[in-house]
Amino acid sequence: MLSINVKDLKPAALQNYLQHAIAPRPICFASTIDKAGNVNLSPYSFFNLFSSNPPIVVFSPARRVRDNSIKHTLQNVMEVPEVVINIVDFDMVQQTSLASCEYPKNVNEFVKAGFTEEKAFMVAPPMVKESKIKLECKVNQVIPLGTEGGAGNLVIAEVLMIHIHEIILNSDQQIDQTKLDLVARLGGNWYTRANVHTMFEVEKPNMNLGIGFDALPESIKNSNILSGNELAALANVQAIPTIDNTIIDDRLKNIIQYFSINPDEMEKELHLYAKELLLQNNISLAWQVLLAAV
């Protein structure tokens, strides 16, 4: 394993490691305005949601590593403490990248990137009409994290109004995650997509406590076939299930019948089958398969 003391790295090299390692990162596509009325539009991937009550988002326009200069977005929110955060999806990712070019201060990135300005309801900066989710925010505080190149500046913004395109809403007027095609930043030139083809569900324990690894039967916990991820899915049940013959399938019956004379081989085959089921998120049947070997 490569182990690095960050004090031994130059800022550009450290930034490269961090941006590749801490990913994917959601994109804050920030529209701001200065006191003279000049509009700026720029993406930032140091961004996330930090509170829902009050509704707080934070993004960080960092000082440029190469020359320690600050970005127009930061200058603008210091002059006019308001911002619209336009959420980026795949339909607009190339235009968003184009808007990240370092145009002179008085150049409007809406025009350069081909976006449409849309008047906001509660703040001065315009919204990006093409974005399917827009957050109008007031800037509560800007916290500088340093004075050297690469230092971030935390822009703490409170969401005042949310605009959501009807095309991504379900019948209950909630956002349908499967209708979004969000993009996020990785390191270098790399991005990733979060859509119905790449998303998966992991059941959240919330108030229902999983039994945990320590409560798994020894033959399951010490499996040479099941991974830590797969064992965790099994350990997230509230109690070890009892055998339910109503959901036992033909493959399980065949494994028991064919390998019953060799318990070690039977356990191996059962664990391989359970692994397939866990990859399909069929935890109930996976448990039934594994219980046959306990």
C-alpha positions in Angstrom: 0.0 0.0 0.0 1.2 3.5 -0.9 1.4 5.7 2.3 2.0 9.4 1.9 2.5 12.2 4.4 0.6 15.1 2.8 3.3 17.5 4.0 5.6 15.8 1.4 3.3 16.7 -1.5 3.1 19.8 -3.5 -0.4 21.3 -3.6 -1.2 20.2 -7.1 -0.2 16.6 -6.4 -2.2 16.5 -3.1 -5.3 18.0 -4.9 -4.9 15.2 -7.6 -4.9 12.4 -5.0 -7.8 13.9 -3.0 -10.0 14.5 -6.0 -9.5 11.0 -7.3 -10.1 9.4 -3.9 -13.0 11.4 -2.7 -15.5 10.8 -5.4 -18.1 10.9 -6.9 -18.9 14.4 -5.8 -22.2 16.2 -6.6 -21.9 19.4 -8.7 -23.0 22.8 -7.5 -23.7 24.8 -10.7 -23.7 28.2 -9.1 -25.2 31.3 -10.7 -24.2 34.5 -9.0 -24.2 38.2 -9.6 -21.9 41.1 -8.6 -23.0 44.6 -7.4 -22.7 45.9 -10.9 -25.2 43.3 -12.2 -22.6 41.1 -14.0 -23.8 37.4 -14.0 -21.4 34.5 -13.5 -22.2 30.8 -13.9 -19.7 28.2 -12.7 -19.6 24.6 -11.5 -18.1 23.4 -8.2 -17.7 19.8 -7.1 -16.8 20.6 -3.5 -20.5 20.7 -2.6 -23.1 18.9 -0.5 -26.2 19.1 1.7 -25.4 19.7 5.3 -28.7 20.3 7.0 -32.4 20.1 6.3 -33.7 22.2 9.1 -32.6 24.8 8.4 -31.9 23.8 4.8 -28.2 24.4 4.4 -26.0 23.6 1.5 -22.2 24.3 1.3 -19.9 24.6 -1.6 -16.3 25.7 -1.8 -14.7 27.9 -4.5 -11.1 27.1 -3.8 -8.2 29.4 -4.5 -6.4 28.4 -7.8 -3.4 26.2 -7.1 -1.3 27.6 -9.9 -1.5 31.3 -8.9 -3.5 31.7 -5.7 -6.2 33.8 -7.4 -9.8 33.6 -6.4 -12.8 32.9 -8.6 -15.5 35.2 -9.7 -18.2 33.2 -7.8 -16.4 34.0 -4.6 -16.1 37.6 -5.4 -19.7 37.8 -6.3 -21.2 36.2 -3.2 -19.1 38.6 -1.1 -20.7 41.5 -2.9 -24.2 40.1 -3.3 -24.7 37.2 -0.8 -27.1 35.2 -2.9 -26.7 32.2 -5.2 -28.8 29.8 -7.3 -27.6 26.2 -7.3 -28.7 24.5 -10.5 -28.5 20.7 -10.3 -26.6 19.2 -13.2 -27.9 16.1 -15.1 -26.4 14.3 -18.1 -28.4 16.4 -20.6 -26.4 19.5 -19.7 -23.0 18.1 -18.6 -21.1 19.2 -21.7 -22.5 22.8 -21.4 -21.7 22.8 -17.7 -18.1 21.9 -18.5 -17.9 24.7 -21.0 -19.1 27.1 -18.4 -16.1 26.2 -16.3 -13.7 27.9 -18.7 -12.0 30.8 -17.1 -13.6 33.6 -19.1 -12.9 37.3 -18.1 -15.0 38.7 -15.3 -17.5 40.6 -17.5 -18.2 37.6 -19.8 -21.6 35.9 -19.1 -21.1 32.1 -19.0 -24.9 31.7 -19.7 -24.1 33.0 -23.2 -20.9 31.2 -23.7 -22.3 27.8 -22.7 -25.7 28.2 -24.4 -27.8 28.3 -21.3 -31.0 30.3 -20.8 -31.3 32.8 -18.0 -34.6 32.4 -16.0 -35.6 35.0 -13.4 -35.5 33.8 -9.9 -38.3 34.5 -7.4 -36.4 35.5 -4.3 -32.8 36.2 -5.2 -31.0 38.4 -7.8 -28.9 35.8 -9.7 -30.8 34.1 -12.6 -31.6 30.4 -12.7 -30.5 28.0 -15.4 -33.7 27.2 -17.3 -32.4 23.9 -18.6 -31.7 22.6 -15.1 -34.5 20.3 -13.8 -33.8 21.3 -10.1 -32.9 24.8 -8.9 -32.3 26.0 -5.4 -32.6 29.7 -4.7 -30.3 30.5 -1.7 -29.1 33.3 0.5 -25.5 33.2 1.6 -25.3 33.1 5.4 -21.5 33.0 5.8 -18.3 32.6 3.9 -15.5 30.9 5.8 -12.0 31.0 4.3 -10.0 27.9 5.1 -6.6 29.3 4.2 -4.7 31.9 2.2 -2.5 29.7 -0.1 -3.3 28.2 -3.5 -5.8 25.3 -3.1 -7.4 26.7 0.0 -11.2 26.4 0.0 -13.8 29.0 1.0 -16.9 27.5 2.5 -20.0 29.3 1.1 -22.7 28.4 3.6 -26.0 28.9 1.8 -29.6 28.6 3.1 -32.2 27.3 0.6 -35.1 29.7 0.3 -37.0 28.1 -2.7 -36.8 24.9 -4.7 -37.9 24.6 -8.3 -38.5 21.0 -9.7 -39.4 20.2 -13.3 -42.6 18.1 -13.5 -40.9 15.6 -15.7 -39.0 14.1 -12.7 -41.9 14.1 -10.3 -44.0 11.1 -9.4 -47.8 11.0 -8.8 -47.2 12.1 -5.2 -45.3 15.2 -6.3 -42.1 13.8 -5.0 -38.8 13.5 -6.9 -38.6 10.1 -8.7 -34.9 9.2 -8.4 -35.2 6.8 -11.4 -36.3 9.7 -13.6 -33.1 11.7 -12.9 -29.9 11.2 -14.7 -27.5 13.0 -12.4 -23.8 13.4 -13.0 -21.0 13.8 -10.5 -17.3 14.5 -10.7 -14.4 12.1 -10.2 -10.7 12.9 -10.6 -9.2 14.5 -13.7 -11.6 14.6 -16.6 -13.8 11.8 -15.3 -17.5 12.1 -14.5 -20.0 9.4 -13.6 -23.8 9.1 -14.0 -26.4 8.1 -11.4 -29.4 6.8 -13.3 -31.7 3.8 -13.2 -29.1 1.6 -14.9 -26.4 2.3 -12.3 -28.4 2.8 -9.1 -29.1 0.1 -6.5 -30.9 0.0 -3.2 -29.5 -0.8 0.2 -32.1 -1.1 2.9 -31.5 1.4 5.7 -31.7 -0.1 9.2 -33.2 3.1 10.7 -35.0 2.1 13.9 -34.9 -1.6 13.2 -31.6 -3.0 14.4 -29.9 -5.6 12.4 -28.6 -8.7 14.2 -25.0 -7.9 13.2 -22.1 -10.0 12.2 -21.6 -11.4 15.7 -25.0 -13.0 15.6 -24.5 -14.9 12.4 -24.1 -18.6 12.6 -20.5 -19.6 12.6 -20.7 -21.5 9.3 -22.0 -18.4 7.6 -19.8 -15.8 9.3 -16.7 -17.8 8.5 -17.7 -18.5 4.9 -14.8 -18.6 2.3 -17.3 -17.6 -0.4 -19.4 -14.8 1.0 -17.9 -11.3 1.1 -18.2 -8.8 3.9 -20.8 -6.9 1.9 -22.9 -10.0 1.4 -22.6 -11.0 5.1 -23.7 -7.5 6.0 -26.9 -7.9 4.0 -27.6 -11.1 5.9 -26.8 -9.4 9.2 -29.2 -6.6 8.6 -32.2 -8.7 9.4 -33.9 -8.2 12.8 -33.8 -11.9 13.6 -32.5 -15.0 12.0 -35.3 -16.4 9.8 -36.9 -19.8 10.4 -37.0 -22.3 7.6 -39.9 -21.6 5.3 -40.6 -24.4 2.9 -43.0 -22.3 0.9 -40.2 -20.3 -0.7 -37.7 -23.1 -1.1 -37.0 -23.6 -4.9 -36.0 -26.5 -7.1 -32.3 -25.5 -7.2 -32.0 -25.7 -3.5 -33.8 -29.0 -3.4 -31.4 -30.4 -6.1 -28.3 -29.2 -4.2 -29.4 -30.9 -1.0 -30.3 -34.1 -2.9 -27.2 -34.3 -5.0 -24.6 -33.2 -2.4 -26.1 -34.6 0.8 -23.5 -37.4 1.0 -20.7 -34.8 1.1 -21.5 -32.0 3.6 -18.5 -29.9 2.8 -19.4 -29.8 -0.9 -23.0 -29.2 -0.1 -22.1 -26.2 2.0 -19.9 -24.8 -0.7 -22.7 -25.1 -3.3 -25.2 -23.6 -1.0 -23.0 -20.6 -0.3 -22.4 -20.2 -4.0 -26.1 -20.2 -4.6 -26.7 -17.8 -1.7 -24.0 -15.4 -3.2 -26.0 -15.3 -6.5 -29.2 -14.5 -4.6 -27.6 -11.8 -2.6 -26.3 -10.1 -5.8 -29.9 -10.1 -6.9 -30.9 -8.6 -3.5 -33.0 -11.7 -2.7 -32.0 -11.8 0.9 -35.0 -13.9 2.0 -34.2 -16.8 -0.3 -30.5 -16.5 0.4 -31.2 -17.0 4.1 -33.3 -20.1 3.3 -30.4 -21.5 1.2 -27.9 -20.9 3.9 -30.0 -22.3 6.7 -30.1 -25.6 4.8 -26.4 -25.9 5.6 -26.5 -24.8 9.2 
